[in-house]
């Protein structure tokens, strides 16, 4: 059983719309050798979002709040989540979601998701669909009608 120490996490940072402020993803699954699901600690700076509203056709997701508060936006509804609260997103449930840190303090969430060989991730507010085939090096973006399109993340700031 590999033990993954905090210093062994694979850290990815993403700029935000706030100068000098980044969000962090501290991956646990990769250093632990896991392949069937992904797990990471998502550190959301105040005023930032985890992603663009989306849903997965083939992958389950779970968000568990470790520290701070986040607002779960699911469809048009908002739910305040605090430490110990969780949100579960079953695959193929076409209600887009994201987490939003509306507080003045950083928030930490554990994010866990299955890894299907093939997945279709829909971004309902942006007319975009990401087609993922884990056997291929790149994902493919289309609009909802299936025409090639760019990533909605190109001009998006969390």
Secondary structure per residue as TSV (DSSP state, phi and psi in degrees):
chain	resnum	aa	ss	phi	psi
A	1	X	-	360.0	110.7
A	2	X	-	-69.4	132.3
A	3	X	-	-94.3	129.0
A	4	X	-	-105.9	106.7
A	5	X	-	-77.1	157.7
A	6	X	G	-54.0	-39.2
A	7	X	G	-70.4	-14.6
A	8	X	G	-92.5	-6.5
A	9	X	S	-63.5	143.9
A	10	X	E	-84.5	115.2
A	11	X	E	-99.0	128.3
A	12	X	E	-119.4	135.1
A	13	X	E	-116.8	151.7
A	14	X	E	-134.5	129.8
A	15	X	E	-62.3	156.2
A	16	X	-	-122.3	179.6
A	17	X	S	-71.8	-10.5
A	18	X	S	-95.6	120.2
A	19	X	T	-53.3	130.0
A	20	X	T	77.5	3.9
A	21	X	-	-109.8	129.8
A	22	X	E	-124.5	152.2
A	23	X	E	-97.1	150.6
A	24	X	E	-122.8	142.8
A	25	X	E	-120.4	117.7
A	26	X	E	-106.9	96.4
A	27	X	E	-74.4	131.6
A	28	X	-	-106.5	-35.9
A	29	X	T	-63.6	-43.6
A	30	X	T	-65.1	-51.1
A	31	X	T	-61.7	-24.4
A	32	X	T	-84.9	-2.9
A	33	X	T	78.3	17.6
A	34	X	-	-81.2	142.4
A	35	X	-	-125.2	-19.2
A	36	X	S	-91.6	-15.5
A	37	X	E	-151.0	156.5
A	38	X	E	-106.2	147.6
A	39	X	E	-146.5	132.2
A	40	X	E	-151.9	159.6
A	41	X	E	-94.1	122.6
A	42	X	E	-102.7	117.2
A	43	X	E	-101.0	112.3
A	44	X	E	-102.2	121.1
A	45	X	-	-69.1	156.4
A	46	X	T	-54.2	136.0
A	47	X	T	81.4	3.9
A	48	X	-	-109.4	165.6
A	49	X	B	-117.1	156.2
A	50	X	S	-75.2	-32.1
A	51	X	S	-171.3	-177.7
A	52	X	S	-83.0	149.8
A	53	X	S	-55.2	127.8
A	54	X	B	-154.3	168.6
A	55	X	E	-150.0	152.7
A	56	X	E	-105.1	137.2
A	57	X	S	-77.3	-30.8
A	58	X	S	-126.3	-0.1
A	59	X	-	-125.9	133.2
A	60	X	-	-80.4	149.8
A	61	X	E	-133.8	152.2
A	62	X	E	-141.0	134.7
A	63	X	E	-120.1	129.1
A	64	X	E	-124.9	122.4
A	65	X	E	-80.2	123.6
A	66	X	E	-95.6	-44.6
A	67	X	E	-144.0	147.6
A	68	X	S	79.9	-164.5
A	69	X	-	-131.2	142.9
A	70	X	E	-133.6	153.8
A	71	X	E	-101.2	120.6
A	72	X	E	-82.6	121.1
A	73	X	E	-103.0	118.4
A	74	X	E	-132.6	113.1
A	75	X	T	63.7	-125.5
A	76	X	T	-100.5	-3.3
A	77	X	E	-89.9	151.6
A	78	X	E	-125.5	139.3
A	79	X	E	-134.8	126.9
A	80	X	E	-80.8	128.2
A	81	X	E	-118.6	137.1
A	82	X	-	-121.8	-177.1
A	83	X	T	-52.5	130.8
A	84	X	T	92.0	-14.0
A	85	X	-	-82.5	151.9
A	86	X	E	-136.8	156.8
A	87	X	E	-130.7	130.3
A	88	X	E	-112.4	135.4
A	89	X	E	-124.1	93.4
A	90	X	-	-64.7	148.7
A	91	X	T	-57.9	152.1
A	92	X	T	59.6	28.9
A	93	X	-	-104.5	100.4
A	94	X	-	-76.2	53.7
A	95	X	-	-124.6	103.1
A	96	X	-	-61.4	154.8
A	97	X	E	-148.0	158.9
A	98	X	E	-163.1	166.4
A	99	X	E	-106.7	142.9
A	100	X	E	-133.9	121.8
A	101	X	-	-89.0	95.8
A	102	X	-	-88.3	-1.3
A	103	X	S	-84.9	177.5
A	104	X	S	-92.7	0.1
A	105	X	S	-121.9	155.2
A	106	X	-	-61.9	153.6
A	107	X	E	-126.2	145.8
A	108	X	E	-122.5	130.7
A	109	X	E	-131.1	141.9
A	110	X	E	-90.2	126.2
A	111	X	E	-113.8	129.0
A	112	X	E	-130.3	136.2
A	113	X	E	-149.2	146.1
A	114	X	E	-69.7	162.6
A	115	X	-	-123.5	93.2
A	116	X	-	-78.0	148.4
A	117	X	S	-59.5	-42.4
A	118	X	E	-121.3	135.8
A	119	X	E	-145.9	154.1
A	120	X	E	-127.3	117.9
A	121	X	E	-109.5	119.4
A	122	X	E	-100.8	134.3
A	123	X	E	-113.4	86.4
A	124	X	T	-63.4	-28.7
A	125	X	T	-83.0	-5.3
A	126	X	T	-125.3	6.3
A	127	X	T	52.1	46.7
A	128	X	E	-132.8	149.1
A	129	X	E	-136.2	130.9
A	130	X	E	-101.1	126.6
A	131	X	E	-104.7	116.8
A	132	X	E	-113.5	127.4
A	133	X	E	-126.1	107.6
A	134	X	T	-65.4	-10.6
A	135	X	T	-83.7	-8.6
A	136	X	S	-106.5	151.8
A	137	X	S	-72.9	-25.2
A	138	X	S	-129.0	149.1
A	139	X	-	-81.0	161.0
A	140	X	E	-120.3	129.0
A	141	X	E	-101.6	136.4
A	142	X	E	-136.7	170.2
A	143	X	-	-84.2	178.5
A	144	X	T	-62.6	-24.4
A	145	X	T	-83.3	-6.2
A	146	X	S	96.7	4.9
A	147	X	-	-82.6	142.7
A	148	X	B	-53.1	139.9
A	149	X	-	-151.9	162.0
A	150	X	-	-82.9	165.6
A	151	X	-	-69.5	136.9
A	152	X	G	-71.8	-11.2
A	153	X	G	-79.4	-11.2
A	154	X	G	-54.6	-42.0
A	155	X	G	-116.8	21.1
A	156	X	-	-103.5	136.3
A	157	X	-	-118.7	129.5
A	158	X	-	-72.0	360.0
